[in-house]
Amino acid sequence: MKSEGAFTSLSLTQENFPTQTSYEHSANGWDYALKILKDFLEK
């Protein structure tokens, strides 16, 4: 029973991981896009 609980928590962690990663990537994408926009407007 104890090992089953550990397996469940591991599964939940793996399920949440892609969401967290894609969120961080989209945040970086926004920073990059805003930087380009700022450079464009300052020309």
JOKA-V846030 format. One record per residue. RES is the residue in three letters. PSI is psi in degrees with one decimal (NA if undefined). D_FIRST is the distance of its C-alpha to the first C-alpha in whole Angstrom. Layout:
# JOKA-V846030
((RES;PSI;D_FIRST) (RES;PSI;D_FIRST))
This chain:
# JOKA-V846030
((MET;-39.3;0) (LYS;-43.9;4) (SER;-31.2;6) (GLU;-38.9;5) (GLY;-40.1;6) (ALA;-39.4;9) (PHE;-40.4;10) (THR;-46.1;11) (SER;-34.1;13) (LEU;-41.7;14) (SER;-42.4;15) (LEU;-39.7;17) (THR;-43.1;19) (GLN;-34.6;20) (GLU;-37.0;21) (ASN;-22.1;23) (PHE;-48.8;25) (PRO;-37.2;27) (THR;-46.4;29) (GLN;-41.0;29) (THR;-46.1;31) (SER;-32.8;33) (TYR;-44.0;34) (GLU;-38.6;35) (HIS;-42.1;37) (SER;-34.4;39) (ALA;-42.7;40) (ASN;-38.2;41) (GLY;-40.4;43) (TRP;-42.4;44) (ASP;-43.0;46) (TYR;-44.2;47) (ALA;-42.0;49) (LEU;-35.7;50) (LYS;-44.3;52) (ILE;-43.9;54) (LEU;-42.9;55) (LYS;-45.5;56) (ASP;-40.6;58) (PHE;-43.4;59) (LEU;-27.0;61) (GLU;-9.9;62) (LYS;NA;64))
